[in-house]
Amino acid sequence: MEQYNASIAIQVLPAVEGEEVIRVVDEVIAYIKSTGLNTFVGPFETTIEGDVDTLMDIVKECQKICIRAGAPSVMSYVKIAYNPSVGVWSIEKKTKKHHE
């Protein structure tokens, strides 16, 4: 199993009405998945594992995707786990026992 120095969880809240939120958020999730990094999509946030610099670039792009998708503004909640010396626990280590 590959060891990563960081993981992030991001929740984007585009300022759009009703189910339009789902369309915009789905665009963000599609982008995150397209990065090829290990991801876990949950009902409130998406978790991504990788190098901290790459992950921060992804966070920045998620904001821009919301705006390009028609949201006049976006609020995002981001959690960051970063440990450059020994890495962070993987998504699988933290969640596998709950999905068996």
Secondary structure in CASP SS format (residue, H / E / C, confidence):
PFRMAT SS
TARGET T0000
AUTHOR 0000-0000-0000
METHOD secondary structure of the structure
MODEL  1
M C 1.00
E C 1.00
Q C 1.00
Y C 1.00
N C 1.00
A E 1.00
S E 1.00
I E 1.00
A E 1.00
I E 1.00
Q E 1.00
V E 1.00
L E 1.00
P E 1.00
A C 1.00
V C 1.00
E C 1.00
G C 1.00
E C 1.00
E H 1.00
V H 1.00
I H 1.00
R H 1.00
V H 1.00
V H 1.00
D H 1.00
E H 1.00
V H 1.00
I H 1.00
A H 1.00
Y H 1.00
I H 1.00
K H 1.00
S H 1.00
T C 1.00
G C 1.00
L C 1.00
N C 1.00
T E 1.00
F E 1.00
V E 1.00
G C 1.00
P C 1.00
F C 1.00
E C 1.00
T E 1.00
T E 1.00
I E 1.00
E E 1.00
G E 1.00
D C 1.00
V H 1.00
D H 1.00
T H 1.00
L H 1.00
M H 1.00
D H 1.00
I H 1.00
V H 1.00
K H 1.00
E H 1.00
C H 1.00
Q H 1.00
K H 1.00
I H 1.00
C H 1.00
I H 1.00
R H 1.00
A C 1.00
G C 1.00
A C 1.00
P C 1.00
S C 1.00
V E 1.00
M E 1.00
S E 1.00
Y E 1.00
V E 1.00
K E 1.00
I E 1.00
A E 1.00
Y E 1.00
N C 1.00
P C 1.00
S C 1.00
V C 1.00
G C 1.00
V C 1.00
W C 1.00
S C 1.00
I H 1.00
E H 1.00
K H 1.00
K H 1.00
T H 1.00
K H 1.00
K H 1.00
H H 1.00
H C 1.00
E C 1.00
END
